Protein backbone atom coordinates (compact mmCIF):
# COMPACT_ATOMS: atom_id res chain seq x y z
CA UNK A 1 0.00 0.00 0.00
CA UNK A 2 1.31 3.42 -0.93
CA UNK A 3 1.39 6.33 1.48
CA UNK A 4 -1.54 8.65 0.61
CA UNK A 5 0.72 11.72 0.94
CA UNK A 6 2.48 10.48 -2.23
CA UNK A 7 -0.74 10.04 -4.17
CA UNK A 8 -1.57 12.32 -7.09
CA UNK A 9 -5.11 12.32 -8.49
CA UNK A 10 -5.49 12.87 -12.21
CA UNK A 11 -8.37 12.50 -14.63
CA UNK A 12 -7.85 11.73 -18.27
CA UNK A 13 -10.22 10.90 -21.10
CA UNK A 14 -9.62 9.01 -24.28
CA UNK A 15 -10.94 6.71 -26.93
CA UNK A 16 -10.61 3.10 -27.88
CA UNK A 17 -10.68 3.25 -31.67
CA UNK A 18 -11.40 0.03 -33.53
CA UNK A 19 -12.70 -1.36 -36.77
CA UNK A 20 -13.57 -4.81 -38.00
CA UNK A 21 -11.55 -6.22 -40.89
CA UNK A 22 -12.01 -9.75 -42.23
CA UNK A 23 -13.95 -10.84 -39.12
CA UNK A 24 -11.16 -9.57 -36.84
CA UNK A 25 -11.06 -6.43 -34.74
CA UNK A 26 -8.15 -4.02 -35.06
CA UNK A 27 -7.43 -1.36 -32.44
CA UNK A 28 -5.53 1.91 -32.62
CA UNK A 29 -2.60 1.95 -30.20
CA UNK A 30 -0.05 4.75 -30.16
CA UNK A 31 3.66 4.18 -29.59
CA UNK A 32 4.86 7.12 -27.53
CA UNK A 33 8.44 8.51 -27.63
CA UNK A 34 8.94 7.30 -24.04
CA UNK A 35 8.56 3.75 -25.36
CA UNK A 36 5.13 2.72 -24.13
CA UNK A 37 1.99 1.86 -26.09
CA UNK A 38 -1.43 3.26 -25.14
CA UNK A 39 -4.81 4.34 -26.42
CA UNK A 40 -5.17 8.03 -27.37
CA UNK A 41 -5.98 9.93 -24.17
CA UNK A 42 -5.10 13.04 -22.23
CA UNK A 43 -5.96 15.33 -19.36
CA UNK A 44 -9.05 17.51 -19.28
CA UNK A 45 -8.44 21.20 -19.94
CA UNK A 46 -10.39 23.85 -18.04
CA UNK A 47 -13.96 24.08 -19.31
CA UNK A 48 -13.82 20.88 -21.37
CA UNK A 49 -16.21 17.97 -21.09
CA UNK A 50 -14.97 14.39 -21.10
CA UNK A 51 -16.13 13.88 -24.70
CA UNK A 52 -14.44 17.11 -25.85
CA UNK A 53 -11.19 15.97 -24.23
CA UNK A 54 -11.37 12.57 -25.89
CA UNK A 55 -12.00 14.12 -29.31
CA UNK A 56 -9.21 16.68 -28.88
CA UNK A 57 -6.73 14.01 -27.91
CA UNK A 58 -7.76 11.82 -30.81
CA UNK A 59 -7.33 14.72 -33.24
CA UNK A 60 -3.84 15.43 -31.83
CA UNK A 61 -2.74 11.86 -32.19
CA UNK A 62 -4.39 11.06 -35.50
CA UNK A 63 -6.18 13.14 -38.12
CA UNK A 64 -9.64 11.81 -37.35
CA UNK A 65 -12.38 14.16 -38.44
CA UNK A 66 -15.42 11.97 -37.86
CA UNK A 67 -15.87 9.32 -35.22
CA UNK A 68 -18.93 7.61 -33.83
CA UNK A 69 -19.18 6.99 -30.11
CA UNK A 70 -20.64 3.60 -29.23
CA UNK A 71 -21.57 2.63 -25.70
CA UNK A 72 -19.75 5.60 -24.15
CA UNK A 73 -19.46 5.02 -20.43
CA UNK A 74 -17.26 5.98 -17.55
CA UNK A 75 -14.80 3.32 -16.46
CA UNK A 76 -13.22 3.79 -13.07
CA UNK A 77 -9.62 2.69 -13.24
CA UNK A 78 -6.68 2.90 -10.92
CA UNK A 79 -3.28 2.96 -12.53
CA UNK A 80 -0.07 2.85 -10.53
CA UNK A 81 2.95 4.34 -12.24
CA UNK A 82 6.36 4.24 -10.65
CA UNK A 83 9.33 6.35 -11.67
CA UNK A 84 12.28 4.01 -12.06
CA UNK A 85 15.79 4.11 -13.44
WOVEN-V912895 format. One record per pair of residues at least 24 apart in sequence whose ideal C-beta (glycine too) atoms are under 6 Angstrom apart, sorted by the first residue. I is the first residue (numbers start at 1). J is the second residue. D is the distance in whole Angstrom. If there is no record, write none. Layout:
BEGIN
[[I:J:D] [I:J:D]]
END
This chain:
BEGIN
[[11:44:6] [12:41:5] [12:42:6] [12:43:5] [13:50:4] [13:53:4] [13:54:5] [14:39:5] [14:40:5] [14:41:2] [14:54:6] [14:57:6] [15:40:6] [15:54:5] [15:58:5] [30:61:6]]
END
